[in-house]
Amino acid sequence: MQVGNTNALQLEVTTAMQLEGSTSMQSDGSTAMQLDGGTAMQQKSESSNGQSAVRLSDMTRRVVALGALLLAASTVASVRLTTAQSCEPTSTRHAFATQGEVAGEHEFGTVVNDRWTFLLDRNSFGWSIRMYDSTGVDLTAITPPFHFGVNHRDIEGWHFRNQNNTGPNDGSVNAPQTMRLFVFSPALEGTGGFRPPDDDVIAFDGTEGRGSLTIHDMGLADLEQGQRARLNYLRFSACLTWPKSADAIAAEEAYNDLDYIDEEKEIMFGCGLRMDYELSAWMKPRWLQGDFDGDDAIDDVAQIRRKSDGRRGIAICRAGTWATVFGMDGEMADDLPENGFGAFEAWSLTTADRLANNELLDLEGVRQASGDILKLDRIEKSMHAVYWLASGSKGDGAFRADTLFRLVTE
């Protein structure tokens, strides 16, 4: 990308999400970009001959010299968000959305990905976007420009005022406006930090994190001519995305796949599951593993279907040796519709301690569970538990099924 005193300033627009769309000229001379999914963002720039040029590109395919771009522009490009952008995970990227407000000398912070801290850090004229790892390394330090110009991470009051501080920014102050775009590097975690290049140019290959912060409301102080305005209030929303690891992608694919593999079939039928059943899943994930009886051996759980009548149930294989079937003989029949276990919409493994956090549940039985508990849900209708209740010597006992709560009885 070439940037300089050309006849038309070309803007490379990148966001925390991949954007594609069309452009059209508006009555005020701005260029409106209609983005896929209904999102609209406006970029306005004029060259010396009054022409406007806008080009969309994907950050993962191009080298973005954001610092050089901002300085080379003869006039500032004002950014105005007209609709909120979605912040949803994809098959290859995680997503995290947050919103809040800060005022006075206060800061805003929230935990991201269980180990990073997204922060609006107070500075002299507003707030700065930062994301720290557990050792204090700023993962957003890779956001250009590094040596000169206004960085999108720094949100300061004078960015929104004209050069003389007598009114709103009319283009005389070259600074980003209500949409702030930044990048962060998970690879910096646990390192000594980022050393910026001398030329303010950095290549992004898709392994970086991407962020956008949208300002919805603000308060300004020190608005007298000749002073430098500062922010004293900010209301915002932000979206962060970052790549999923190969293991995470594989785990997600496995979670969504309802087709049992040969190894899982071999485990269940080798454990004693009768051949008049077949493994047939309708809830995600198709396979669970835990330790029901507290013997430190892996117990496998699968969803099954009786071939003769299609009735659904579950099979538990303890330690690869003993198979137990639920759902075929009327267990919890008083609490389920006619199709029995097929009415369940979600399942997972939990413990009595985790269930104890919900005061609405009847936990009299599950408190005696020897190990993990299989939780079966009819979402917002009822919750049930299957667990091992020990009796007598070590290893003795039986599975038990309880209703934890019920809101409907149809």
Wavefront OBJ file of the C-alpha trace (Angstrom):
o trace
v 0.000 0.000 0.000
v 1.428 3.386 -0.980
v 0.526 6.401 1.096
v 1.590 9.958 0.434
v 0.579 13.236 -1.178
v -1.461 11.549 -3.862
v -4.570 12.917 -5.533
v -6.800 10.626 -3.549
v -6.213 9.344 -0.039
v -6.815 5.601 0.091
v -8.037 4.247 3.403
v -7.505 0.651 4.453
v -10.355 -0.232 6.810
v -9.919 -3.161 9.170
v -12.029 -4.162 12.152
v -12.096 -6.834 14.819
v -14.253 -8.849 12.445
v -13.801 -9.570 8.738
v -15.771 -6.976 6.807
v -17.007 -7.134 3.273
v -19.523 -4.922 1.543
v -20.312 -2.196 -0.930
v -19.835 1.575 -0.896
v -22.099 4.433 -1.888
v -21.786 8.225 -1.836
v -23.970 10.053 0.669
v -25.488 13.547 0.431
v -22.946 14.937 2.887
v -20.033 13.761 0.764
v -19.141 10.855 3.027
v -18.768 7.314 1.812
v -21.180 4.848 3.455
v -20.022 1.255 3.501
v -22.824 -1.300 3.883
v -21.280 -4.314 5.539
v -22.503 -7.894 5.404
v -24.987 -8.614 8.189
v -26.471 -5.113 8.035
v -23.608 -3.311 9.773
v -22.887 0.169 8.455
v -19.811 2.257 9.112
v -18.879 5.577 7.572
v -15.446 6.739 6.530
v -14.996 10.188 5.050
v -11.829 11.545 3.451
v -11.157 14.191 0.845
v -8.015 14.702 -1.160
v -6.793 17.973 -2.615
v -9.028 17.534 -5.646
v -12.128 16.711 -3.576
v -12.247 13.032 -4.525
v -12.955 10.308 -2.002
v -11.550 6.801 -2.193
v -12.338 3.900 0.108
v -10.972 0.398 -0.140
v -11.902 -2.565 2.064
v -9.328 -5.223 2.852
v -8.735 -8.150 5.166
v -6.123 -7.600 7.852
v -4.962 -11.182 7.538
v -3.982 -10.716 3.882
v -2.330 -7.316 3.904
v 0.375 -5.348 5.673
v -1.293 -2.537 7.556
v 0.863 0.525 8.183
v -1.688 2.319 10.336
v 0.720 4.823 11.841
v 2.087 5.940 8.490
v -1.433 6.125 7.096
v -2.625 8.480 9.812
v 0.308 10.838 9.396
v 0.260 10.877 5.607
v -3.376 11.891 5.415
v -3.836 15.516 4.465
v -7.179 15.529 6.299
v -8.475 13.298 9.065
v -10.901 10.476 8.295
v -13.777 10.688 10.747
v -15.327 7.392 11.845
v -18.947 7.182 12.882
v -20.622 3.918 13.922
v -24.265 3.865 12.869
v -25.209 0.383 14.101
v -23.676 -1.972 16.616
v -21.416 -4.650 15.180
v -21.966 -8.249 16.107
v -19.436 -9.977 18.315
v -19.881 -13.696 17.776
v -17.348 -16.555 17.756
v -16.639 -18.329 14.485
v -15.323 -21.782 13.721
v -11.755 -20.469 13.930
v -11.901 -17.512 16.343
v -13.036 -16.900 19.911
v -15.057 -13.772 20.676
v -15.599 -11.754 23.842
v -17.974 -8.797 24.196
v -18.074 -6.316 27.040
v -19.539 -2.912 27.796
v -19.381 -0.396 30.590
v -18.721 3.158 31.638
v -15.996 5.033 33.483
v -15.921 8.453 35.085
v -13.490 10.690 36.952
v -10.306 8.933 37.949
v -11.843 5.460 37.860
v -10.756 2.624 35.560
v -12.625 -0.247 33.950
v -11.316 -3.812 33.959
v -12.648 -7.252 33.100
v -11.140 -10.737 32.749
v -10.904 -12.188 29.240
v -10.185 -15.819 28.386
v -9.734 -16.591 32.097
v -6.219 -15.126 32.084
v -6.055 -11.668 30.446
v -7.264 -8.352 31.839
v -8.917 -5.902 29.450
v -8.499 -2.447 30.952
v -9.389 1.163 30.335
v -6.431 2.742 32.093
v -6.786 6.368 33.207
v -4.393 8.866 31.617
v -4.093 12.661 31.837
v -6.706 13.401 29.159
v -8.887 10.302 29.102
v -8.339 6.563 29.080
v -6.039 4.090 27.311
v -7.021 0.640 26.036
v -4.788 -2.071 27.411
v -4.840 -5.861 27.793
v -2.427 -7.395 30.274
v -1.351 -10.953 30.890
v -0.789 -12.272 34.413
v 2.739 -10.811 34.487
v 1.748 -7.340 33.355
v 2.767 -7.604 29.688
v 0.547 -5.422 27.486
v -0.685 -7.614 24.648
v -2.053 -4.585 22.732
v 1.409 -3.046 22.383
v 1.598 -4.338 18.800
v -1.006 -1.754 17.692
v 0.654 0.878 15.463
v 1.711 3.667 15.239
v 4.565 3.141 17.679
v 6.654 6.303 17.487
v 4.478 9.180 16.213
v 0.859 10.050 15.605
v -2.255 9.216 17.620
v -2.676 5.578 18.587
v -6.242 4.213 18.508
v -5.705 2.768 22.000
v -5.431 6.242 23.543
v -8.851 7.903 23.898
v -8.388 11.538 24.916
v -10.728 14.492 25.074
v -8.836 16.716 22.652
v -9.358 14.107 19.894
v -12.978 15.240 19.712
v -12.306 19.018 19.624
v -10.968 21.306 16.917
v -7.436 22.657 17.013
v -8.394 25.776 18.972
v -10.694 23.869 21.335
v -13.629 26.084 20.401
v -15.921 23.350 19.051
v -16.167 19.745 17.832
v -13.388 18.271 15.743
v -13.830 19.645 12.241
v -10.882 17.803 10.752
v -8.262 20.188 12.090
v -7.149 17.578 14.648
v -5.920 14.328 13.102
v -7.235 11.723 15.554
v -9.509 8.667 15.487
v -13.046 9.258 16.680
v -15.752 7.038 18.203
v -14.563 3.716 16.744
v -11.187 2.549 18.063
v -9.502 -0.424 16.370
v -6.585 -2.280 17.885
v -4.746 -5.575 17.735
v -3.241 -7.745 20.443
v -0.877 -10.687 20.458
v -1.546 -13.773 22.594
v 2.006 -14.818 21.632
v 3.353 -12.025 23.865
v 1.942 -13.746 26.948
v 4.715 -14.651 29.356
v 7.409 -12.855 27.350
v 9.412 -9.725 28.068
v 7.020 -7.630 26.004
v 6.978 -6.130 22.511
v 9.782 -4.135 20.935
v 8.289 -1.934 18.187
v 9.983 -1.733 14.784
v 11.707 1.493 13.763
v 9.576 2.034 10.650
v 6.119 1.717 12.278
v 5.220 -1.042 9.797
v 4.099 -4.437 11.043
v 2.652 -7.410 9.160
v -0.359 -9.237 10.544
v -0.888 -12.859 9.526
v -4.165 -13.775 11.248
v -2.608 -15.134 14.431
v -3.143 -11.835 16.229
v -6.143 -10.827 18.262
v -8.355 -8.023 16.983
v -10.384 -5.556 18.954
v -12.818 -2.715 18.452
v -14.119 -0.260 21.020
v -17.142 1.911 20.227
v -17.832 5.086 22.181
v -21.544 5.588 22.793
v -21.426 8.625 25.063
v -18.789 10.863 26.599
v -18.245 13.846 28.844
v -15.621 16.530 28.187
v -13.940 19.064 30.460
v -11.471 21.943 29.984
v -13.246 23.308 26.913
v -11.825 26.836 27.076
v -9.922 28.094 24.043
v -6.245 27.292 24.232
v -6.662 24.454 26.727
v -6.418 20.749 25.926
v -9.779 19.054 26.462
v -9.976 15.957 28.597
v -12.528 13.178 28.993
v -14.251 12.827 32.355
v -16.880 10.254 31.339
v -17.052 7.434 28.809
v -19.713 4.860 27.942
v -18.554 2.167 25.546
v -18.855 -1.344 24.178
v -15.975 -3.510 22.975
v -15.428 -6.713 21.035
v -12.315 -8.883 21.131
v -11.580 -11.864 18.890
v -8.563 -14.141 18.754
v -7.655 -17.396 16.961
v -8.648 -20.764 18.319
v -5.880 -23.311 18.710
v -5.844 -26.428 16.563
v -6.761 -28.470 19.653
v -9.695 -26.163 20.431
v -10.980 -26.390 16.865
v -10.703 -30.181 16.935
v -12.456 -30.354 20.313
v -15.277 -28.141 19.038
v -15.695 -30.266 15.931
v -15.833 -33.385 18.083
v -18.378 -31.736 20.392
v -20.687 -30.942 17.483
v -20.338 -34.347 15.803
v -23.185 -36.669 16.839
v -21.885 -39.709 14.927
v -20.249 -42.332 17.141
v -16.889 -43.665 16.016
v -15.922 -47.342 15.975
v -13.781 -47.023 19.101
v -16.718 -45.716 21.135
v -18.982 -48.494 19.876
v -16.323 -51.047 20.794
v -16.091 -49.647 24.330
v -19.830 -49.816 24.950
v -20.567 -53.207 23.430
v -17.374 -54.609 24.932
v -18.646 -53.407 28.306
v -21.765 -55.564 27.962
v -24.291 -53.360 26.187
v -26.734 -55.683 24.450
v -26.915 -55.783 20.657
v -30.608 -54.857 20.660
v -29.416 -51.292 21.344
v -27.521 -48.950 19.064
v -25.491 -45.865 19.890
v -27.568 -42.900 18.712
v -26.964 -39.355 19.965
v -29.349 -36.397 20.028
v -27.559 -34.193 22.588
v -24.114 -32.582 22.397
v -21.554 -33.854 23.117
v -22.309 -37.437 22.135
v -19.848 -38.911 24.682
v -19.045 -38.123 28.313
v -16.377 -39.460 30.651
v -16.215 -39.237 34.417
v -15.865 -41.231 37.622
v -19.259 -42.043 39.135
v -18.248 -44.433 41.899
v -15.054 -42.736 43.054
v -12.740 -45.636 42.174
v -10.408 -43.440 40.056
v -11.306 -45.428 36.918
v -12.828 -43.820 33.820
v -16.560 -44.353 33.314
v -17.974 -43.771 29.818
v -21.468 -42.527 28.992
v -23.243 -42.751 25.638
v -26.709 -42.069 24.274
v -28.528 -45.128 22.958
v -31.654 -46.156 21.085
v -33.569 -49.429 21.336
v -33.858 -50.923 17.867
v -37.250 -52.522 18.409
v -39.230 -49.371 19.229
v -36.820 -46.418 18.895
v -36.989 -45.579 22.616
v -34.044 -43.476 23.738
v -31.885 -43.801 26.811
v -28.332 -43.698 28.097
v -25.710 -46.359 28.788
v -23.006 -46.051 31.429
v -19.915 -48.238 31.263
v -18.085 -48.370 34.585
v -14.354 -48.974 34.311
v -14.787 -50.709 30.958
v -16.490 -53.673 32.664
v -20.077 -53.078 33.817
v -22.818 -51.602 31.615
v -25.975 -50.012 33.029
v -28.870 -48.776 30.891
v -31.259 -45.942 31.825
v -34.430 -44.800 30.110
v -35.849 -48.100 28.879
v -37.767 -49.265 31.935
v -39.640 -46.161 33.031
v -37.048 -44.491 35.262
v -38.325 -41.056 36.298
v -41.481 -41.817 34.279
v -43.645 -39.564 36.444
v -41.549 -36.550 35.456
v -41.140 -37.170 31.723
v -43.438 -37.202 28.690
v -44.155 -40.426 26.858
v -40.940 -40.398 24.851
v -38.930 -40.657 28.068
v -35.238 -39.811 27.888
v -35.729 -38.523 24.357
v -37.277 -35.445 25.959
v -33.933 -34.351 27.423
v -32.329 -31.443 25.600
v -28.946 -31.190 27.326
v -26.663 -33.293 29.459
v -23.389 -32.805 31.318
v -21.316 -34.098 34.208
v -21.251 -32.173 37.459
v -20.695 -32.674 41.191
v -22.795 -32.262 44.302
v -20.714 -29.230 45.315
v -21.480 -27.437 42.071
v -25.177 -28.225 42.293
v -25.239 -26.900 45.859
v -24.925 -23.360 44.458
v -28.505 -23.588 43.168
v -30.944 -23.178 46.051
v -33.915 -24.264 43.918
v -32.727 -27.859 43.613
v -33.734 -30.824 45.742
v -30.320 -32.199 46.646
v -31.232 -34.604 49.431
v -30.194 -37.643 47.401
v -27.301 -36.343 45.292
v -25.426 -35.150 48.383
v -24.665 -38.843 48.962
v -23.209 -39.340 45.465
v -19.895 -41.200 45.440
v -18.461 -39.261 42.508
v -19.538 -37.433 39.377
v -23.222 -36.807 38.669
v -24.880 -37.013 35.267
v -27.200 -34.010 34.918
v -30.052 -34.276 32.401
v -32.053 -31.183 31.460
v -35.328 -30.306 29.877
v -34.365 -26.668 29.521
v -36.453 -24.436 31.834
v -38.765 -27.377 32.527
v -36.993 -29.943 34.691
v -33.587 -31.187 35.797
v -32.650 -34.748 36.710
v -29.588 -36.523 38.045
v -28.089 -39.987 37.697
v -25.419 -40.860 40.249
v -23.772 -43.767 42.067
v -24.864 -44.433 45.637
v -22.374 -46.607 47.504
v -23.472 -49.184 50.016
v -21.512 -51.571 52.222
v -17.952 -52.435 51.253
v -15.887 -50.581 48.664
v -17.235 -51.045 45.154
v -20.736 -52.028 46.227
v -23.686 -49.839 45.391
v -26.027 -48.953 42.554
v -26.988 -46.143 40.236
v -29.871 -43.960 41.331
v -31.966 -41.428 39.406
v -33.504 -38.348 41.082
v -35.532 -35.358 39.979
v -33.826 -32.148 41.104
v -36.622 -29.828 40.083
v -39.683 -29.801 37.861
v -41.701 -26.878 36.548
v -44.017 -28.703 34.170
v -45.498 -32.189 34.106
v -46.692 -32.669 30.526
l 1 2 3 4 5 6 7 8 9 10 11 12 13 14 15 16 17 18 19 20 21 22 23 24 25 26 27 28 29 30 31 32 33 34 35 36 37 38 39 40 41 42 43 44 45 46 47 48 49 50 51 52 53 54 55 56 57 58 59 60 61 62 63 64 65 66 67 68 69 70 71 72 73 74 75 76 77 78 79 80 81 82 83 84 85 86 87 88 89 90 91 92 93 94 95 96 97 98 99 100 101 102 103 104 105 106 107 108 109 110 111 112 113 114 115 116 117 118 119 120 121 122 123 124 125 126 127 128 129 130 131 132 133 134 135 136 137 138 139 140 141 142 143 144 145 146 147 148 149 150 151 152 153 154 155 156 157 158 159 160 161 162 163 164 165 166 167 168 169 170 171 172 173 174 175 176 177 178 179 180 181 182 183 184 185 186 187 188 189 190 191 192 193 194 195 196 197 198 199 200 201 202 203 204 205 206 207 208 209 210 211 212 213 214 215 216 217 218 219 220 221 222 223 224 225 226 227 228 229 230 231 232 233 234 235 236 237 238 239 240 241 242 243 244 245 246 247 248 249 250 251 252 253 254 255 256 257 258 259 260 261 262 263 264 265 266 267 268 269 270 271 272 273 274 275 276 277 278 279 280 281 282 283 284 285 286 287 288 289 290 291 292 293 294 295 296 297 298 299 300 301 302 303 304 305 306 307 308 309 310 311 312 313 314 315 316 317 318 319 320 321 322 323 324 325 326 327 328 329 330 331 332 333 334 335 336 337 338 339 340 341 342 343 344 345 346 347 348 349 350 351 352 353 354 355 356 357 358 359 360 361 362 363 364 365 366 367 368 369 370 371 372 373 374 375 376 377 378 379 380 381 382 383 384 385 386 387 388 389 390 391 392 393 394 395 396 397 398 399 400 401 402 403 404 405 406 407 408 409 410
